[in-house]
Amino acid sequence: MRDWSLAFVAGMGSALLLAAALFFEMVMGMAPCTLCIWQRWPHAAAVALGVLAWVAPVLPVILAGAAAAATSGVIGIYHTGVERGWFDGPAACAGGGDISRLSAEELLDRILAAPVVRCDEVPWEMLGLSMASWNVVASFGLALLWLAALRRPPAC
């Protein structure tokens, strides 16, 4: 029998990262770029897997949680590379909704109102690392925490 509470803590770590991203977006006014959004999805999966690990702690759930956190880290590496000019960023920007029924004027209004957020610009950094870079550090740390749940003996 293992102590799966570390898996739950790792899932909640992903929840904390998502909350921080939403804080920067909604409170600080920093609209996310396409790659920022991509980094959020694996964390959302890790949150769900963390809750599932608390309820049904099985090996596949733990491994999936570790993979989800690591996936966000890998996307963060790519994003950091785009920010630093090592890689080309995505060609398409994030769009939304069905535009087939919009008039030319409505479409132009929507385009002009949309915030322009580039993946190759760093809106915030701390200690020389961008948010994408900090996500790499945190994501791989959380992936290791997920894996540590496999080795930890049960709590008494």
C-alpha positions in Angstrom: 0.0 0.0 0.0 1.3 3.5 -0.9 0.5 6.9 0.4 -1.1 8.7 -2.6 -1.5 12.0 -0.8 1.6 13.3 -2.7 -0.3 12.8 -5.9 -3.1 14.9 -4.6 -0.6 17.6 -3.5 0.9 17.5 -7.0 -2.5 18.0 -8.6 -3.2 20.9 -6.3 0.2 22.3 -7.3 -1.1 22.4 -10.9 -4.3 24.1 -9.6 -2.1 26.7 -8.0 -0.2 27.3 -11.2 -3.5 27.7 -13.1 -4.7 30.1 -10.4 -1.5 32.2 -10.8 -2.0 32.2 -14.6 -5.5 33.4 -14.2 -4.4 36.0 -11.7 -1.9 37.4 -14.2 -4.5 37.4 -16.9 -7.6 38.7 -15.1 -6.1 40.9 -12.4 -2.8 42.0 -13.9 -4.3 42.4 -17.4 -1.7 40.1 -19.2 -3.6 38.4 -21.9 -2.1 34.9 -22.6 -0.6 34.0 -25.9 -1.3 30.7 -27.8 1.5 28.9 -26.1 0.5 30.1 -22.7 -3.0 28.6 -23.3 -1.4 25.3 -24.5 0.6 25.1 -21.2 -2.6 25.3 -19.2 -4.4 22.3 -20.6 -2.0 19.7 -19.1 -2.2 21.4 -15.7 -6.0 21.2 -15.9 -5.7 17.5 -16.6 -3.3 17.1 -13.7 -5.8 18.8 -11.3 -8.5 16.3 -12.3 -6.0 13.4 -12.0 -4.9 14.7 -8.5 -8.5 14.6 -7.3 -8.9 11.2 -8.9 -5.8 10.0 -7.2 -7.3 11.0 -3.9 -10.4 9.0 -4.6 -9.0 6.1 -6.7 -5.2 5.9 -6.2 -4.1 3.5 -8.9 -0.8 3.4 -10.8 -2.2 4.6 -14.2 -3.6 7.7 -12.6 -0.3 8.6 -11.0 1.6 8.0 -14.2 -0.9 10.1 -16.2 -0.6 12.9 -13.7 3.2 12.8 -14.0 2.9 12.8 -17.8 0.4 15.7 -17.7 2.8 17.9 -15.6 5.8 16.9 -17.7 3.8 17.8 -20.9 3.2 21.3 -19.7 7.0 21.5 -18.9 7.8 20.4 -22.4 5.5 23.0 -23.9 7.1 25.5 -21.6 10.6 24.6 -23.0 9.2 25.2 -26.5 7.7 28.5 -25.4 10.9 29.6 -23.7 12.7 28.8 -26.9 10.3 30.9 -28.9 10.8 33.8 -26.5 14.6 33.5 -26.8 14.5 33.2 -30.6 15.7 29.6 -30.6 12.5 28.2 -32.3 9.8 29.7 -34.5 6.5 30.2 -32.8 3.1 28.9 -34.0 2.0 30.3 -37.3 -1.6 30.7 -36.3 -3.0 32.8 -33.6 -5.7 31.7 -31.2 -9.1 32.5 -32.5 -12.5 31.6 -31.4 -16.0 31.0 -32.6 -17.8 30.7 -35.9 -17.1 33.7 -38.0 -19.0 32.5 -41.1 -22.1 34.5 -40.3 -20.4 37.8 -39.5 -20.6 40.7 -41.9 -17.3 42.3 -43.1 -17.9 45.1 -40.7 -18.5 42.8 -37.7 -15.5 40.8 -38.6 -13.3 43.9 -38.8 -14.6 45.1 -35.5 -13.8 41.7 -33.9 -10.3 41.8 -35.4 -9.6 45.3 -34.2 -10.9 44.6 -30.7 -8.8 41.4 -30.3 -5.7 41.8 -28.2 -2.5 41.1 -30.0 -0.4 38.8 -27.9 2.8 37.5 -29.3 4.4 34.3 -28.1 7.9 35.6 -28.7 7.6 38.6 -26.3 8.2 38.2 -22.5 5.5 40.2 -20.6 6.9 39.4 -17.1 10.1 37.9 -15.7 11.6 37.2 -12.3 15.3 36.4 -11.7 15.9 36.3 -15.5 13.2 33.7 -16.1 9.9 34.3 -18.0 6.6 32.9 -16.9 7.1 30.1 -19.5 10.5 29.3 -18.0 9.1 29.3 -14.4 6.4 26.9 -15.7 9.1 24.6 -16.9 10.7 24.5 -13.4 7.4 24.1 -11.6 6.0 21.5 -14.0 8.9 19.2 -13.9 9.0 19.6 -10.1 5.4 18.6 -10.0 6.1 15.6 -12.3 8.7 14.5 -9.8 6.3 14.9 -7.0 3.8 12.7 -8.8 6.5 10.1 -9.2 7.5 10.4 -5.6 4.0 9.2 -4.7 5.0 5.8 -6.1 7.9 5.4 -3.7 6.6 6.9 -0.5 5.5 4.3 2.1 2.0 4.7 3.7 1.6 7.2 6.4 0.9 5.9 9.9 
